[in-house]
Amino acid sequence: MYLPLRAISVFHAAARSGSISAAADELNVTPSAVSQQIQALETHLGTSLMVKVGRGVALTEAGERYFSMIAEEIDRISEATQSIRGLRPVTLLTVRATPTLSSKWLLPRLKGFLDANPDLEVRLNGTNEVTDFTRETVDVEIRHGRGQWPGLYTEGLTEELFFPVCRPDYAAPGSLTAEDLMHHRLIQSVKSQVQWPYWFSLNKLSPPNQMRRVLFDRSHMAIDAAADGIGLALESSLMMWRELRDGALVCPLRHPPRVAQTTQWVVCPVDSLRKKKVSLFLDWLKEEVKQWQAQQFIPPGMPGAK
């Protein structure tokens, strides 16, 4: 079967950089040559892989899926090629995590791990796709769910608090009651384990028959929407720690109920725990979680608040 290997490698470069021009610079070709190769690959596959967004490009759903399937193999080919050429041996640590945890929590902290481990290269794969460790070259996954995956090492990352948030100029801290929230636009991530109907039931309220809602399929989009003043979001303290720290988001409720869950789990094959690169990452991760727990924002009026 014919494989358009050149077009695949060009697509990989453009998808990784998010830019046609950056991919062209990396490959030492013109931007038009990059676009032509991507179009040829799209014709070969029979589907669109990329769309233009401003000065950059964004992957379609099919493009994201295709990139996640080929990226690790191309990285392995690159690593093997460098090794044969006698270049510095590379120890690659591949971590898979949900898009929101990757962008909102892991990425802001990753520099510390890289600085402490200069001989490691890290590939952070931000996706909700569950890893098949028998087939994929993923070292560690931080998986969203309830922690029930037999046969794998599984440990909860940390307990998270869920509470309503909004921009401070939308509603001031402590200015609203639970009943008031029913009259506002409610933002929700459809994959969140804590949904608005459940939250209202904790407050002994029945949500209105027609809630004014805006729904997203990623929590980071719900958090950003609240920070943009669209409405009130019900999200995790783990995911919105930076917005809370910087004052971009506040809890407008006077006495929010304590809703605590563990939704993120460290998962890997038991044998992988013996790998030095895995143990280094897990030790670092636990220390970062401890520091976050010590600094975690708890809304005034919630049990446990100082």
Salt bridges, closest charged atoms under 4 A:
GLU26 OE2 - ARG16 NH2 2.51
GLU72 OE2 - ARG96 NH2 3.52
GLU73 OE1 - ARG76 NH1 3.36
ASP75 OD1 - HIS12 NE2 3.82
ASP75 OD2 - ARG123 NH1 3.49
ASP115 OD2 - LYS111 NZ 2.61
GLU121 OE2 - ARG88 NH2 3.47
ASP132 OD2 - ARG135 NE 3.88
GLU136 OE1 - ARG96 NH2 2.96
GLU136 OE2 - ARG135 NH2 3.92
ASP139 OD1 - LYS275 NZ 3.91
ASP139 OD2 - LYS277 NZ 3.40
GLU141 OE1 - ARG143 NH2 2.74
GLU155 OE1 - LYS286 NZ 3.83
GLU159 OE1 - ARG258 NH2 3.38
ASP169 OD2 - ARG167 NH2 2.60
ASP217 OD2 - ARG218 NH1 3.64
ASP224 OD1 - LYS104 NZ 2.83
GLU243 OE2 - LYS104 NZ 2.64
ASP246 OD1 - ARG245 NE 2.84
ASP271 OD1 - ARG274 NH2 3.35
GLU288 OE1 - ARG109 NE 3.59
